[in-house]
Amino acid sequence: MKPFLDDNFLLQSSIAEELYHNYAKDLPIIDYHNHLPPQEVAENKKFKNITEIWLQGDHYKWRAMRANGIPEEYITGQASDRDKFRQWSETVPYTLRNPLYHWTHLELQRYFGVHDLLGPDTADDIYDRATSMLQDEQMRVHGLLEQMKVEVICTTDDPIDSLEYHQAYNEKPGNFAMYPAFRPDKAMSPEIPEVFNAYVEKLAAASNSDINTFQQYLDALKSRHDFFAAQGCCVSDHGLSHLYADDYTATEIAAIFDQVRAGKTLTMDQLNKFKSAMLVQFAEWDHEKNWVQQFHVGAFRNTNTGALQKLGPDTGFDSIGDYRQGDGLVKFLGKMAEKDQLGKTILYNLNAADNDLFAAMAGNFNDGSIAGKMQYGSAWWFHDQKDGMTKQINSLSNIGLISRFVGMLTDSRSFLSFPRHEYFRRLLCNIFAEDVVNGELPNDTKWIGKIIQDICYYNAKAYFPFPKK
């Protein structure tokens, strides 16, 4: 019986151990998609206790606590930080076989040197030890990222964001780079006219322009796109139910914009046309600047309306969706390719039933211009765990070129989430090693090790056009 979470965790053979320890373990991290708060990076925040850094904003943990019967007071409510940690510690023993069990103990080991299992009997001791360590200057945000050998982080930012904290950080940068990512979801979401119009006014202020027509709206967004590029941005991102690809005319979109600006609710057909037009526009700008565009598709968001009203969005009430994906992918990617304006693209799906579809669809639009131009992105959200990552790796391996994959990301709001890269690297090494053990791959550790290093680091370093320092 193997010890829990030892040095060879997830590594099931001597070949897997060699691949991980000799090739993958010590590589830097390029985290090209996360939701880290730029202000906390720029200010090199010191956290007052482990609850603040570990539980606040972590809807993965919140969902588990609710499932374990923990009252909301101890999750997002007014309970003390120590009591919230105690309730999380009560929950952890019940997360067996959920990825939270692995992540929890991996993070306790890597950041705090805690090898005890977290539970009711150890809660106060671990709270005190970790909180005490967080008071050390080396446990501020910069130290935590540097400890994990983070080289690049790309945050997720709305077009109206001032990017003041990116600018502040870049005036006195640490040992890693921080770049914004352009996330214009609100700019293409006119479902509720008063919400959309309020956003348009904020965009007008951010771009220092008047917005009375659709063309002026596009001009304002383009000025923000240019501004992001000037701050080192080279990545965009979209969180969508599916890719929109309805046919439309410029006259139709201008009229739709006028209608929503007048406060009128749009029909579903009008909404789809508007979203389709905006996606094409953003893709054209991204291609023009050689940005990488990312599409995270397939979530049912804010499903619990009562909880949404009480707690707001991003509090743990989203889930896997069952949207039809193929038609939109074919039409949108095909339209951009036909215009010769399809840039580097990463596709992420949330429903594992679509794994092979997404892997195959990405391959349809490679054109030989760039190795790995079209990427089937890493296992996302509900699937960034052992089973989900294995399925994504196998689908990409079977249908595309895993050797050109740009690897893992955290997609996280937590500064303690970077051991997820380690988790991915261990699993990747074990999958390759298993094929060697079974005689399905040659026992060429040097070449396989090189491929693993590419997936874990070098492919991303070559793929993303980050500014040269």
C-alpha positions in Angstrom: 0.0 0.0 0.0 1.4 3.4 -1.0 1.5 6.2 1.5 -1.0 9.0 0.9 0.3 12.0 -1.0 4.0 11.0 -0.9 6.7 12.1 -3.3 5.4 9.7 -5.9 1.7 10.6 -5.6 -0.2 9.5 -8.7 3.0 8.0 -10.2 2.4 4.3 -10.6 5.7 3.1 -12.0 9.4 3.8 -11.9 9.1 5.3 -15.4 6.4 7.6 -14.3 8.6 8.6 -11.3 11.6 9.3 -13.7 9.5 11.4 -16.1 8.0 13.5 -13.3 11.0 14.1 -11.1 13.6 14.5 -13.9 11.6 16.3 -16.5 8.3 17.9 -15.3 8.7 18.7 -11.6 10.9 21.8 -11.7 9.6 23.6 -14.7 8.2 27.1 -14.4 4.5 27.8 -14.6 2.7 29.8 -17.3 -0.8 30.3 -16.0 -2.5 31.8 -19.0 -6.0 31.9 -17.6 -7.1 32.7 -14.0 -9.3 35.0 -12.0 -6.7 36.3 -9.6 -7.4 39.8 -8.3 -4.9 42.2 -9.9 -5.1 44.6 -7.0 -3.9 41.9 -4.6 -1.0 41.1 -6.9 0.0 44.8 -7.3 -0.3 45.5 -3.6 1.6 42.2 -2.7 -1.2 41.5 -0.2 -0.5 39.9 3.2 -3.4 37.6 4.3 -4.6 37.9 7.9 -5.4 34.1 8.2 -5.8 30.9 6.1 -9.6 31.4 5.8 -9.1 34.7 4.0 -6.7 33.2 1.4 -8.3 29.8 1.2 -12.0 29.9 1.7 -13.1 33.4 0.6 -14.4 33.2 -3.0 -13.8 29.5 -3.4 -17.1 28.2 -4.7 -15.7 24.7 -5.0 -15.4 24.5 -1.2 -18.7 26.3 -0.7 -20.6 23.7 -2.7 -19.0 20.9 -0.7 -19.9 22.6 2.6 -23.5 23.1 1.6 -23.7 19.4 0.5 -22.4 18.5 3.9 -25.1 20.4 5.7 -23.1 23.4 6.7 -25.3 26.5 7.2 -24.6 29.5 4.9 -23.5 31.6 7.9 -20.3 29.5 8.0 -19.8 29.7 4.2 -20.5 33.3 2.9 -22.1 34.6 6.1 -20.9 36.5 9.2 -19.3 33.7 11.2 -15.7 34.3 12.3 -12.9 33.2 10.1 -11.8 30.6 12.6 -15.4 29.1 12.8 -15.6 29.1 9.0 -12.3 27.1 8.9 -13.6 24.7 11.5 -16.7 24.0 9.4 -14.5 23.5 6.3 -12.4 21.1 8.4 -15.5 19.2 9.4 -16.4 18.8 5.7 -13.0 17.7 4.4 -13.1 14.1 5.7 -16.4 13.8 3.8 -14.8 14.9 0.5 -13.1 11.5 0.0 -12.8 10.8 -3.8 -13.7 14.4 -4.6 -10.7 16.3 -6.0 -11.1 18.7 -3.1 -9.5 16.1 -0.9 -6.4 15.9 -3.0 -6.2 19.7 -3.6 -6.7 20.5 0.1 -3.9 18.3 1.3 -1.6 19.1 -1.6 -1.9 22.8 -0.9 -1.4 22.3 2.9 1.8 20.4 2.1 3.2 22.7 -0.6 2.6 26.1 1.0 2.6 25.3 4.8 4.5 22.0 5.1 1.5 20.5 6.9 1.3 16.8 6.3 -1.5 16.1 8.9 -4.9 15.3 7.5 -7.3 18.1 7.9 -10.3 17.3 10.1 -12.1 18.4 13.2 -9.3 17.2 15.5 -6.6 19.1 13.6 -8.5 22.2 12.6 -7.4 24.6 15.2 -3.8 23.5 15.1 -3.6 23.8 11.3 -5.4 27.2 11.4 -2.9 28.6 13.9 0.2 27.2 12.1 -0.9 28.3 8.7 -2.1 31.7 9.9 1.2 32.3 11.7 3.2 31.4 8.6 1.1 33.8 6.5 2.4 36.7 8.6 5.9 36.1 7.1 6.9 38.5 4.4 7.7 35.6 2.1 4.1 34.5 2.3 2.7 37.6 0.7 1.2 37.2 -2.8 4.6 37.6 -4.6 6.3 35.1 -2.4 3.5 32.5 -2.8 3.7 32.8 -6.6 7.5 32.7 -6.7 7.5 29.7 -4.4 5.5 27.8 -7.1 7.9 29.1 -9.9 5.2 31.1 -11.6 6.6 32.9 -14.6 3.4 34.4 -16.1 -0.2 35.0 -14.9 -3.0 36.3 -17.1 -5.9 37.7 -15.2 -9.5 38.0 -16.5 -10.6 41.6 -17.1 -13.6 43.5 -18.5 -13.0 46.0 -21.4 -14.0 48.8 -19.1 -11.4 47.9 -16.5 -8.8 50.7 -15.9 -6.0 48.1 -15.6 -4.5 50.4 -13.0 -3.2 47.5 -10.9 -1.5 45.9 -13.9 0.2 49.3 -14.5 1.1 49.7 -10.9 2.6 46.2 -10.8 4.6 46.7 -13.9 6.2 49.9 -12.5 7.9 47.7 -9.9 7.5 44.1 -11.2 8.4 41.0 -9.2 9.9 37.9 -10.6 6.8 37.0 -12.6 4.8 38.9 -15.3 1.2 39.8 -14.9 -0.9 40.5 -18.1 -4.6 41.3 -18.5 -6.9 39.1 -20.6 -9.7 40.8 -22.5 -13.1 39.3 -21.4 -15.9 41.1 -23.2 -18.9 39.0 -22.1 -20.9 41.9 -20.8 -20.4 43.8 -24.0 -22.3 41.2 -26.0 -25.1 40.5 -23.5 -28.1 42.8 -24.1 -30.7 40.4 -22.5 -31.7 43.0 -19.9 -31.8 46.5 -21.6 -31.2 48.5 -18.4 -28.2 46.4 -17.4 -26.7 46.6 -20.9 -27.3 50.3 -21.2 -25.7 50.9 -17.9 -22.7 49.0 -19.2 -22.6 51.1 -22.4 -22.4 54.3 -20.3 -19.5 52.9 -18.3 -17.8 51.9 -21.6 -18.4 55.5 -22.9 -16.7 56.9 -19.8 -13.8 54.4 -20.0 -13.2 55.2 -23.6 -13.8 58.9 -23.2 -16.3 58.9 -26.1 -20.0 59.3 -26.9 -21.9 56.2 -27.8 -25.1 56.8 -29.7 -24.8 54.4 -32.6 -23.5 50.9 -33.1 -20.5 52.1 -34.9 -19.6 54.3 -32.0 -20.1 51.3 -29.7 -17.6 49.3 -31.8 -15.2 52.2 -31.9 -15.3 52.5 -28.1 -14.7 48.7 -27.7 -11.9 48.8 -30.2 -10.2 51.6 -28.3 -10.3 49.5 -25.2 -8.9 46.5 -27.1 -6.1 48.7 -28.2 -5.5 49.9 -24.7 -5.4 46.4 -23.4 -2.8 45.6 -26.0 -0.7 48.5 -24.9 -0.6 47.0 -21.4 0.8 43.7 -22.7 -2.5 41.9 -23.2 -2.3 39.2 -25.9 -5.1 36.9 -24.8 -8.9 37.2 -25.0 -11.5 35.0 -23.3 -15.2 34.4 -23.7 -17.5 32.6 -21.3 -20.5 31.4 -23.4 -23.2 28.8 -23.4 -22.1 28.0 -27.0 -20.6 29.7 -29.9 -23.0 32.0 -31.7 -22.9 32.0 -35.5 -26.2 33.2 -36.8 -26.3 35.0 -40.2 -26.9 38.8 -40.0 -26.4 42.0 -41.8 -24.8 45.2 -40.6 -28.1 47.0 -41.0 -29.8 44.5 -38.7 -27.2 44.8 -36.0 -27.3 48.6 -36.0 -31.1 48.5 -35.7 -30.9 45.9 -32.8 -28.5 48.1 -31.0 -30.8 51.1 -31.4 -33.7 49.1 -30.1 -31.9 47.9 -26.9 -30.6 51.5 -26.3 -34.2 52.6 -26.4 -34.9 50.2 -23.6 -36.7 47.6 -25.6 -36.4 43.9 -25.0 -34.9 41.9 -27.8 -36.3 38.6 -29.3 -34.2 35.5 -29.1 -33.5 35.8 -32.8 -32.2 39.3 -32.3 -30.1 38.3 -29.3 -28.4 35.6 -31.2 -27.7 37.8 -34.2 -26.2 40.5 -31.9 -24.0 38.0 -30.1 -22.9 36.5 -33.4 -21.9 39.8 -34.8 -19.9 40.7 -31.6 -18.0 37.4 -31.6 -17.0 38.0 -35.2 -15.8 41.5 -34.4 -13.8 40.4 -31.4 -12.2 37.6 -33.4 -11.2 40.0 -36.2 -9.5 42.3 -33.7 -7.7 39.4 -32.0 -6.5 38.1 -35.3 -5.3 41.5 -36.3 -3.1 41.7 -33.1 -2.0 38.0 -33.2 -3.8 37.4 -29.8 -4.9 34.0 -28.6 -8.7 33.8 -28.3 -10.2 31.4 -25.7 -13.7 30.1 -25.6 -15.0 28.6 -22.4 -18.4 27.1 -23.4 -21.1 25.0 -21.9 -22.0 26.2 -18.4 -25.5 26.5 -17.0 -25.0 29.6 -14.9 -26.9 30.9 -11.9 -29.3 28.0 -11.8 -30.6 28.6 -8.3 -32.5 31.9 -8.7 -33.2 32.1 -4.9 -29.5 31.8 -4.1 -28.6 34.2 -6.9 -30.9 36.9 -5.3 -29.4 36.3 -1.9 -25.7 35.8 -2.7 -25.1 37.0 -6.2 -23.3 35.3 -9.1 -20.2 33.1 -8.8 -21.2 31.7 -5.4 -21.4 28.0 -6.4 -24.7 27.5 -8.2 -23.5 27.0 -11.8 -23.3 23.5 -13.4 -22.5 21.5 -16.4 -24.8 22.3 -19.3 -26.1 20.2 -22.2 -26.1 22.8 -25.0 -25.8 21.7 -28.6 -22.2 22.7 -29.5 -21.3 21.3 -32.9 -23.2 23.6 -35.3 -22.0 26.8 -33.7 -18.4 25.6 -33.7 -18.6 24.7 -37.4 -20.2 27.9 -38.5 -18.2 30.4 -36.4 -14.7 28.8 -36.9 -15.6 28.2 -40.6 -16.6 31.8 -41.1 -13.4 33.1 -39.6 -11.3 30.7 -41.5 -13.0 31.5 -44.8 -12.1 35.2 -44.2 -8.6 34.2 -43.3 -9.1 35.8 -39.9 -9.0 32.8 -37.6 -6.2 33.3 -35.2 -4.8 31.1 -32.5 -7.8 29.5 -30.7 -8.3 27.5 -27.6 -11.6 25.6 -27.1 -12.8 24.5 -23.7 -15.9 22.4 -23.1 -17.7 21.8 -19.8 -19.6 18.7 -20.7 -17.4 15.6 -21.0 -19.8 14.1 -23.5 -18.4 16.7 -26.0 -14.7 15.8 -25.5 -14.2 14.0 -28.8 -16.3 16.6 -30.6 -14.1 19.5 -29.4 -10.9 17.6 -30.0 -12.0 16.8 -33.6 -13.3 20.3 -34.2 -10.1 21.9 -33.2 -8.2 19.8 -35.7 -10.6 20.8 -38.5 -9.2 24.3 -38.6 -5.4 23.8 -38.3 -3.8 25.2 -41.5 -0.1 24.3 -41.2 0.8 27.9 -40.4 1.5 27.4 -36.7 2.2 24.2 -34.8 -0.8 23.6 -32.5 -2.7 26.7 -33.8 -6.0 25.2 -32.8 -6.0 23.9 -29.3 -8.4 21.7 -27.5 -8.1 23.3 -24.0 -7.4 21.6 -20.7 -10.1 19.9 -18.6 -12.1 22.8 -17.2 -14.0 23.6 -14.0 -15.9 20.5 -13.0 -13.3 18.4 -14.9 -9.9 19.7 -13.7 -9.4 16.6 -11.6 -7.9 13.1 -12.2 -10.8 11.5 -14.2 -11.6 14.7 -16.1 -8.0 15.5 -17.0 -7.4 11.8 -18.1 -10.4 11.9 -20.4 -9.4 15.2 -22.0 -5.8 14.0 -22.4 -7.0 10.8 -24.0 -9.4 12.5 -26.4 -6.7 14.9 -27.5 -4.2 12.1 -27.8 -6.5 9.9 -29.9 -7.8 12.7 -32.2 -5.1 15.4 -32.3 -1.5 15.9 -31.2 -1.1 15.8 -27.4 2.5 16.7 -28.1 1.5 20.2 -29.2 -0.8 20.8 -26.2 -0.3 24.1 -24.2 -1.1 22.3 -21.0 -2.7 23.3 -17.7 -4.0 26.4 -16.1 -5.6 27.2 -12.7 -8.8 29.0 -13.7 -8.8 30.0 -10.1 -9.4 33.0 -7.8 -7.0 31.5 -5.2 -3.3 32.2 -4.7 -3.0 28.7 -3.2 -4.3 26.9 -6.3 -1.0 26.5 -8.2 -0.3 22.9 -7.1 -3.0 22.1 -9.7 -0.2 22.4 -12.2 1.8 19.8 -10.2 -1.3 17.5 -10.1 -1.6 17.8 -13.9 2.1 17.1 -14.5 2.0 14.0 -12.3 -1.0 12.6 -14.0 0.4 13.4 -17.5 3.7 11.6 -16.7 1.8 8.6 -15.3 -0.3 8.3 -18.5 2.7 8.3 -20.7 4.6 5.9 -18.5 1.6 3.5 -18.4 1.8 3.3 -22.2 5.6 2.5 -22.0 5.0 -0.2 -19.3 2.3 -1.7 -21.6 4.6 -1.7 -24.6 2.3 0.8 -26.4 5.1 3.5 -26.5 8.9 2.9 -26.8 11.0 3.1 -23.7 12.6 6.4 -24.9 12.6 8.4 -21.8 14.6 11.2 -23.3 12.1 11.9 -26.1 9.0 11.3 -24.0 10.5 13.6 -21.3 11.0 16.3 -23.9 7.4 16.0 -25.0 6.2 16.2 -21.4 8.4 19.3 -20.9 6.8 20.9 -24.0 3.3 20.2 -22.8 4.0 21.4 -19.3 5.8 24.6 -20.2 7.6 25.1 -23.5 4.6 24.8 -25.8 2.8 27.6 -23.9 5.9 29.7 -23.9 6.1 29.5 -27.7 2.3 29.8 -28.3 1.5 32.9 -26.4 3.0 36.1 -27.8 3.8 37.7 -24.5 5.8 40.9 -24.7 9.5 40.5 -24.7 11.2 41.8 -21.6 
